[in-house]
Structures are given as C-alpha cells and as structure tokens.
Amino acid sequence: MLTLLENIGCFCPEFIGDKDIIIAGERILSIARPGALSHNPLVETMIDCRGLYAFPGFVDQHVHFAGAGGEEGFKSRTRELEAKELFETGITTAVGLLGADGTTRSMENLYAKAKALEAEGLTTFIYSGSYAYPPVTLTGSLLRDIVYIDKVIGAGEIAVSDHRSSNPVAAELIKLASGVHLGGLLAGKAGLVHLHFGDGKGGLSPLREALDTSDLPAELFVPTHMNRNPVLFREAASYAGTGGHIDLTAGEKDGLTVPDAVRSLAAEGLDMSRVTVSSDAGGSMPSGGIAPSSALFDDFSEIIKQSVLPQEKAVRLFTENAAKALKLYPKKGVLREGSDADILITDKEYQLQMLFCMGQRVVNRT
C-alpha cells in the first residue's frame, strides 16, 4: 500500500514548490502537483503536510556507532549509539568507523553494529581501519574487505598529522589508497580513504605529497575535521580551491563552527559541491563526554537561519554532496521518483517533525 504526503514544500534539494509525494515501500513512487494523487485507491495513509518542508534525509559519513575509546583510560570508552538518536537528528544513512581505538574496538563489532542498525531501518556502511597504519581489517586486506564485505566502502578514519596517529608518510598513504581504489573499482563501490587530520605540524602536506607523487585521483580522499583550527582550515580552503573534497565536523567550537566555515568558503567563491558536513557522533570529545549526533541538524538549521546559504544549497552539504562522494546518488541524497524514501520533514522554523527511512516513518512529532 501507499503513503501520501500532501501539500509539502519540496527541497529536492532544489525547491520545486508545494507537491504531493507518494511513498511505495522503500521508494518514492511519485512527486506531483497537490491533489493529483489524492484519489489513488491504493493510498492507505494520507498525511496533511501543509506548512511543512521536505528535504532528503541526511547522509552522515563519519559516525562512531559502535562507540570509541577515550583518552582517559578505559573509563572514558564511549557507549554504542542507538538508531533512535540518529533518527532524531535527521540521519537516514550513516557510515560507521573506528577511531583512535582499533585495539579494544574491533572491525567485527563495528560490522555487527552496522547490521543491527540496518535492522532498525537505518541505511549503514562502514570503513575498514582505524587511526593506525597498517589498518585493521576483517579479511587481512583492505582490497579484500571492499570486494567481499557488503558494507565496507573504503578505509577510515586513517589518522594523519596527529600525535595519536602512526604518522604515515606519503608513500604509505599511496600504498593504502591504491588498494582501496582498486577494491572500489572491482566491487563498484566508492572506494574512499577517509582521513582524520589533527592539530599536527604537518597539516595537509602528507596528502598533498601523496597526490603530487602518484596517479591517484583527488576524489579518492576525504580529509575530515577541516574546521578544527584556523590554520588547518586555511589549508583546507586552498585544497578545496584546487579541486579537493573537504569534510567539516558538526558541533566544532574550538576551531571554526560549521556556519562560520561555510560562510568563509562561500565568500571565496569555492565550489561548495566538494564540501560535506559529518557529525563524528559517538566519538570521544577532548573535553570529555561523547560527540552528539544532534550537532549535525543544529548546524544545518543555523546555516539557514543565519542566511549563510539558501535552503537548497545548505541541505546539499548534508545530503547530495556526501551521497555523490559515497557513490550512493541518486538513490540517496535527493528526493526523486525512484530514489529511496529517506525524507526529512521540518516545520518552517526548521525544527524536525517527521523522518522517513526507506519508507518507514521513524520519527513523528506532529
């Protein structure tokens, strides 16, 4: 049977005005003018959405959903995340990863947690690896993980320029990335290398050297935490200006906030299609505690409320851009006929009201 969302303002991400959306199973069946679908005899559920907006569900490429190790010993290990807390911040697709702790945290547990979240309706993938080089894997090889393990779409978060990293040099990054790249080609997956950058003196230089001395494409790499301090951010802006992809971390307060970082990048006229925002949810925070998933939605709404970007451009940073980088587009990251029915619904104050994941309503605040 079908679900009909009536008279909803649609950001697909482009704004197409008030429409009716029909959901059939896990997919969007149709988007049409208001009233055109209301007499379909197969419609089982009709939801009046007057005064509400529909956006694509968020695609979060950096989530510690199996927990993470803290920096104050075993007592600071963070807990596993629950599907409900990700849903309540608009996330419909998440990529899980290990962080600094690839020792007491395992790839096996990360995979199992991804399957558990998927059973609750969230679309999940994982990266093989952790901060360390050589990376931890499921099969003994990044290439084999990507080819044979359904959920593995790349490597991450490999730490660079950080006192907690294994300090991989450019040659080691090239070797690692070459296996990931080939695995992605063989399996038809994204084959991304998700790179954690800290406050280290090297900045982005190891990544730049790897690209300068190899034939690997720049889109293979996604450096994250690019707004963690002003120096790294300036490097990141320069890197994006030459065609690189950069990922900002939601909820950042010690460096540049996401709205401030986006404002600066937009003012420089950079191609914002190469910019994404992820939550780092479940990671341990330097000041203690756990990074919240809610920061992702908060930064999205603040970008709009502060008039940093218009709605249809703001939402791309959280949806379409990441879906394209992860090679999930056009199933994910957009509202289209035939795309997955991952629909984030807000009121006109940009407060979350409903969320559909693969056609199932998982949040309902109306």
TORVO-297432 format. One line per 5 residues: for each residue x, y, z of C-alpha. Coordinates in nm, 3 decimals. Layout:
X:Y:Z; ... $
//
This chain:
0.000:0.000:0.000; 0.097:0.364:-0.047; 0.164:0.660:0.183; 0.075:1.008:0.060; 0.241:1.325:0.192 $
0.006:1.606:0.089; 0.090:1.969:0.013; 0.452:1.969:0.130; 0.717:2.221:0.026; 0.979:2.011:-0.153 $
1.354:2.077:-0.146; 1.485:1.801:-0.372; 1.742:1.969:-0.293; 1.625:2.233:-0.547; 1.297:2.390:-0.438 $
1.004:2.280:-0.657; 0.719:2.427:-0.452; 0.432:2.251:-0.277; 0.386:1.894:-0.402; 0.231:1.561:-0.311 $
0.474:1.275:-0.253; 0.369:0.911:-0.277; 0.584:0.652:-0.099; 0.560:0.291:-0.217; 0.752:0.050:0.003 $
1.111:0.174:0.027; 1.096:0.415:-0.268; 0.945:0.744:-0.376; 0.690:0.645:-0.637; 0.574:0.987:-0.748 $
0.608:1.362:-0.686; 0.319:1.557:-0.835; 0.111:1.874:-0.805; -0.112:1.892:-0.496; -0.430:1.689:-0.535 $
-0.315:1.490:-0.837; -0.258:1.174:-0.633; -0.523:1.203:-0.361; -0.777:0.977:-0.535; -0.541:0.686:-0.588 $
-0.730:0.385:-0.443; -0.408:0.223:-0.326; -0.328:0.508:-0.084; -0.356:0.366:0.266; -0.214:0.654:0.469 $
-0.263:1.024:0.394; -0.064:1.282:0.592; -0.154:1.651:0.569; 0.182:1.831:0.542; 0.061:2.185:0.484 $
0.313:2.431:0.626; 0.594:2.174:0.631; 0.911:2.125:0.425; 1.056:1.802:0.286; 1.432:1.756:0.249 $
1.640:1.447:0.166; 1.747:1.257:0.478; 2.099:1.333:0.599; 2.390:1.122:0.475; 2.648:1.116:0.758 $
2.982:0.971:0.652; 3.151:0.979:0.995; 2.974:0.804:1.285; 3.123:0.603:1.573; 2.810:0.398:1.612 $
2.992:0.112:1.788; 3.148:0.356:2.036; 3.503:0.485:2.064; 3.797:0.482:2.301; 3.856:0.794:2.507 $
4.186:0.949:2.615; 4.147:0.897:2.989; 4.181:0.521:3.003; 3.917:0.251:2.999; 3.668:0.462:3.196 $
3.641:0.705:2.905; 3.528:0.447:2.648; 3.211:0.575:2.484; 2.892:0.376:2.451; 2.732:0.237:2.135 $
2.479:0.462:1.963; 2.115:0.370:1.918; 1.917:0.410:1.598; 1.666:0.639:1.769; 1.923:0.908:1.849 $
2.045:0.913:1.488; 1.690:0.928:1.354; 1.603:1.217:1.585; 1.868:1.432:1.422; 1.763:1.360:1.062 $
2.022:1.094:0.974; 1.895:0.825:0.737; 2.229:0.693:0.604; 2.543:0.656:0.818; 2.897:0.529:0.764 $
3.049:0.375:1.076; 3.417:0.376:1.165; 3.672:0.309:1.434; 3.879:0.596:1.568; 4.190:0.603:1.784 $
4.095:0.273:1.945; 4.141:-0.009:1.696; 4.268:-0.229:1.978; 3.984:-0.281:2.223; 3.733:-0.193:1.949 $
3.709:-0.438:1.659; 3.601:-0.440:1.298; 3.383:-0.741:1.379; 3.185:-0.542:1.635; 3.157:-0.245:1.401 $
3.016:-0.469:1.129; 2.769:-0.631:1.371; 2.652:-0.290:1.494; 2.601:-0.176:1.135; 2.380:-0.480:1.071 $
2.185:-0.414:1.393; 2.116:-0.051:1.298; 2.016:-0.160:0.950; 1.758:-0.396:1.101; 1.601:-0.089:1.271 $
1.569:0.096:0.941; 1.894:0.295:0.910; 2.099:0.252:0.592; 2.453:0.168:0.708; 2.803:0.121:0.567 $
3.144:0.101:0.731; 3.508:0.184:0.669; 3.782:-0.066:0.738; 4.067:0.062:0.954; 4.117:0.297:1.245 $
4.368:0.573:1.320; 4.654:0.327:1.280; 4.869:0.231:0.984; 4.878:-0.051:0.875; 4.498:-0.060:0.905 $
4.295:-0.318:1.093; 4.068:-0.517:0.860; 3.821:-0.804:0.855; 3.995:-1.022:0.594; 4.358:-0.914:0.632 $
4.343:-0.682:0.331; 4.166:-0.354:0.257; 4.116:-0.463:-0.102; 3.956:-0.791:0.003; 3.737:-0.618:0.262 $
3.597:-0.383:-0.001; 3.545:-0.656:-0.259; 3.396:-0.924:-0.032; 3.231:-0.748:0.264; 2.898:-0.593:0.167 $
2.911:-0.295:0.399; 3.276:-0.193:0.356; 3.305:0.100:0.114; 3.654:0.228:0.193; 3.917:0.289:0.458 $
3.895:0.519:0.757; 3.948:0.705:0.969; 4.322:0.686:0.900; 4.493:0.948:1.118; 4.741:1.195:0.969 $
4.919:1.491:1.132; 4.807:1.392:1.480; 5.006:1.290:1.789; 4.782:0.981:1.816; 4.848:0.867:1.459 $
5.104:0.619:1.324; 5.245:0.912:1.124; 5.207:0.755:0.779; 5.427:0.915:0.517; 5.312:0.990:0.164 $
5.441:0.658:0.027; 5.237:0.468:0.286; 4.925:0.669:0.207; 4.975:0.591:-0.162; 5.009:0.218:-0.092 $
4.700:0.215:0.127; 4.492:0.423:-0.113; 4.593:0.215:-0.414; 4.436:-0.095:-0.262; 4.123:0.096:-0.169 $
4.097:0.245:-0.518; 4.130:-0.094:-0.687; 3.882:-0.251:-0.446; 3.630:0.020:-0.525; 3.672:-0.037:-0.899 $
3.636:-0.414:-0.868; 3.333:-0.402:-0.640; 3.159:-0.099:-0.789; 3.184:0.089:-0.459; 3.304:0.434:-0.357 $
3.649:0.314:-0.251; 3.716:0.623:-0.039; 4.001:0.693:0.202; 3.853:0.888:0.493; 4.145:1.074:0.654 $
4.143:1.213:1.008; 4.355:1.528:1.041; 4.459:1.652:1.383; 4.647:1.959:1.504; 4.986:1.823:1.396 $
5.256:2.035:1.234; 5.233:1.854:0.902; 4.881:1.971:0.823; 4.768:1.856:0.481; 5.122:1.816:0.345 $
5.124:1.431:0.357; 4.805:1.423:0.150; 4.931:1.682:-0.096; 5.258:1.490:-0.140; 5.069:1.165:-0.198 $
4.864:1.327:-0.472; 5.163:1.504:-0.626; 5.371:1.185:-0.648; 5.105:0.937:-0.760; 4.836:0.895:-1.025 $
4.557:0.858:-0.768; 4.251:1.082:-0.817; 4.191:1.354:-0.559; 3.828:1.244:-0.512; 3.957:0.919:-0.362 $
4.047:1.108:-0.042; 3.810:1.274:0.205; 4.006:1.470:0.469; 3.787:1.538:0.770; 3.789:1.773:1.074 $
3.891:2.051:0.836; 3.744:2.319:1.064; 3.919:2.205:1.384; 4.158:2.505:1.388; 4.211:2.819:1.177 $
4.546:2.710:1.031; 4.417:2.374:0.909; 4.103:2.541:0.777; 4.303:2.781:0.562; 4.494:2.485:0.419 $
4.164:2.308:0.359; 4.017:2.607:0.175; 4.323:2.617:-0.051; 4.300:2.242:-0.108; 3.930:2.269:-0.198 $
4.014:2.552:-0.435; 4.233:2.312:-0.634; 3.957:2.052:-0.664; 3.989:1.857:-0.340; 3.698:1.733:-0.131 $
3.682:1.850:0.233; 3.464:1.740:0.524; 3.367:1.969:0.812; 3.280:1.842:1.160; 2.948:1.946:1.310 $
2.942:2.098:1.656; 3.301:2.227:1.638; 3.360:2.502:1.894; 3.737:2.521:1.948; 3.807:2.593:1.581 $
3.555:2.732:1.332; 3.189:2.648:1.368; 3.032:2.491:1.061; 2.826:2.804:0.980; 3.139:3.022:1.005 $
3.344:2.781:0.794; 3.074:2.758:0.527; 3.035:3.136:0.523; 3.409:3.176:0.464; 3.422:2.913:0.188 $
3.119:3.059:0.012; 3.265:3.411:0.031; 3.575:3.285:-0.151; 3.356:3.152:-0.431; 3.464:2.791:-0.380 $
3.277:2.502:-0.539; 3.051:2.402:-0.249; 2.969:2.068:-0.413; 3.305:1.948:-0.279; 3.217:2.036:0.081 $
3.037:1.799:0.320; 2.946:1.803:0.688; 2.956:1.498:0.917; 2.873:1.453:1.284; 3.158:1.249:1.441 $
2.871:1.121:1.659; 2.973:0.873:1.926; 3.336:0.987:1.927; 3.505:1.092:2.248; 3.542:1.466:2.296 $
3.873:1.616:2.417; 3.686:1.789:2.699; 3.520:1.461:2.796; 3.187:1.309:2.704; 3.052:1.190:2.372 $
3.008:1.383:2.047; 2.632:1.420:1.988; 2.458:1.340:1.661; 2.229:1.639:1.723; 2.507:1.880:1.621 $
2.451:1.785:1.256; 2.091:1.906:1.249; 2.174:2.209:1.463; 2.440:2.324:1.216; 2.208:2.264:0.920 $
1.936:2.483:1.070; 2.184:2.751:1.180; 2.327:2.783:0.828; 1.976:2.862:0.706; 1.870:3.081:0.999 $
2.191:3.286:0.978; 2.138:3.326:0.599; 2.479:3.172:0.531; 2.329:2.982:0.236; 1.976:2.943:0.099 $
1.794:2.623:0.195; 1.855:2.429:-0.124; 2.229:2.499:-0.112; 2.262:2.439:0.261; 2.098:2.098:0.252 $
2.336:1.973:-0.018; 2.624:1.987:0.232; 2.441:1.727:0.444; 2.284:1.514:0.171; 2.358:1.521:-0.201 $
2.730:1.604:-0.177; 2.802:1.313:0.057; 2.579:1.077:-0.143; 2.777:1.157:-0.458; 3.113:1.112:-0.283 $
2.997:0.775:-0.147; 2.851:0.676:-0.487; 2.505:0.639:-0.338; 2.349:0.906:-0.561; 2.075:0.920:-0.690 $
1.929:0.656:-0.455; 2.039:0.871:-0.161; 2.076:1.243:-0.104; 1.785:1.360:-0.321; 1.408:1.346:-0.347 $
1.336:1.192:-0.688; 1.090:0.945:-0.829; 1.264:0.610:-0.781; 1.502:0.729:-0.509; 1.495:0.578:-0.161 $
1.217:0.725:0.053; 1.454:0.890:0.301; 1.264:1.210:0.378; 1.336:1.467:0.648; 1.034:1.684:0.727 $
1.060:2.014:0.917; 0.832:2.300:1.004; 0.907:2.648:0.873; 1.129:2.717:1.173; 1.343:2.420:1.063 $
1.250:2.200:1.356; 1.237:1.828:1.280; 0.878:1.700:1.269; 0.896:1.366:1.085; 1.154:1.135:0.936 $
1.107:0.853:0.689; 1.383:0.594:0.643; 1.338:0.365:0.343; 0.967:0.447:0.350; 0.916:0.379:0.722 $
0.817:0.668:0.949; 1.076:0.651:1.230; 1.017:0.996:1.384; 0.677:1.157:1.431; 0.650:1.478:1.635 $
0.338:1.618:1.473 $
//
